[in-house]
Amino acid sequence: MRYKDDWDEAKERMAAWWEGETAERSLIQVLTPRDPERGSGQRPWLGFDNWDLARHPDEPDMAIDKFERWCSQTHFGGEAYPNFWVNLGAGVMGAYLGAEVKFEADTVWFGAQWDERFVRDWRSLANVEFNENEVWWRRTVSATTRAIERCRGSFIVGVTDIGGIGDIIASLRGPKNLLIDCHLRPDDIKSLSEKLVEIWHVCYDRLFDIIGRSNPGSSAWMGIWSPLKWYPLQCDFAAMLSPRKFDDLMLPYLKEQCQRLDHALYHLDGPGQLCHLNSLLGLDELRAIQWVPGAGEELQGYHCGSEKWFSLYEKILAAGKGLVLSLPPAYVGPVTRKLCSSKVLFQTIASSQTEADALLKRSSQLMRH
């Protein structure tokens, strides 16, 4: 690959990680500036703003040009790789189903997420259909196709953030209304979820087929590659649900998606979702968990490297699942020493290639001891 010489070795390591195979070290995806002088303040490391495509959805070449400029200045260490994923907002499938779209500086809101005027009633939701001529679906296909035309031998193209089933319903119905519906209209939620799972996989399969014209395997917003079909599943709405409601209304559809994908991972976002961990670990088909402490915890210093979460990590690993953590490079060593497991995948940013190489070497040494 143009921007990553050791891509074949990285692919082998990630493929083995998905299958739970043991290795001499944890997986480490570490980004650094290619030029050692960059990042010093004298010559700043050009960042890539992955909201460029959402800002200009009809101009994918603009975003791709900026991405390639960033790639040319970046060293992709360990299992990191250049991943251009088509970012039109988290849960863009809501827009495919007619939700109004609002772009802000660093995020996109859909329909009833931001304005109650766009709340859909249950009569209209019962009749919701996927329209291939919807403008945001056409934009997704167009941007994915253009990225594939340009990526050959240079970078990987990732599937857009289609969204979690529960979160998509919340964008159509409104989170507050959906909470009430969980108690008053559970059968309507189940019926709609069944329909949306089918639409979700139609969207995913079509994008996977486009990407397969040039890219082997699959990638997504999380920046992990698989030789097969994979996707990071999520349900941020679950943070507001009791375990009983989650198990009844959300878990069955997560299970079905795990079964329909070759590799599935769950994005566990914030302490509000920890009450659902046992249910998630009980999904045999779920390969891994990504833990995100949430903004409030990180503001208090409880990032992924904090000892506060070590028992959580041990529980996930003991259940036979992989674990994905994003944390500062200084904490990779202590977490590796504590967990000593090749089922962990670290994502981090170092100041130089020398620091990245030392990080990889130190991880191997810790695993041997």
Secondary structure, DSSP 8 states (H G I E B T S, - for coil): -TT-TTHHHHHHHHHHHHTT---SS-EEEEEEESSTTBTSSSB------TTHHHHSTT-HHHHHHHHHHHHHTEEEEET---EEE--S-TTTHHHHTT--EEEETTEEEEGGGT-GGG---HHHHHT----TT-HHHHHHHHHHHHHHHHHTTT-EEE------HHHHHHHHH-HHHHHHHHHH-HHHHHHHHHHHHHHHHHHHHHHHHHHTTT-SSB--TT---BSS-EEEE--GGGGGS-HHHHHHHTHHHHHHHHHHSSEEEEEEESGGGGGGHHHHHT-TTEEEEEEE--HHHHHTT--TTSGGGHHHHHHHHHTT-EEEEE--GGGHHHHHHHH--TTEEEEEE-SSHHHHHHHHHHHHHHHH-
